[in-house]
Amino acid sequence: MVQTILHFSDIIGRPIARWLGVPAIISSIQARNVHVPKLLLFLDRLTTRWADLFISVGQQAIPFAITNEGVPPIKLSILPTASSLICKIAARLGPPSVFN
């Protein structure tokens, strides 16, 4: 397995991993890359076909990644952060009781 993070490792790592026959290539989506040069976005888009899975820890960067980086929604998985899981659990349990 190879995991790529950020543009340069995505652009270089995906095709090299595929060429070497790596069975699983996973790329992570870290942020909305609105300030990245268009050339990098173009090269990133060219290499998305070699990734088997894209992971993100949040929803905010997803629309940009799909629209501008060519991430196929079918290959996308969103992993919850620890803080979001804690908030969900706390909401289910309700406020703590001081008098128990």
Buried (B, 14 or more C-beta within 10 A) or exposed (E): EBBBBBBEBBBEBBBBBBEEEBEEBBBBBBBBBEEBEEEBBEBBBEBBEBBBBBBBBBEEBBEBBBEBBBBEEEBBEEEEEEEEEEEEEEEEEEEEEEEE
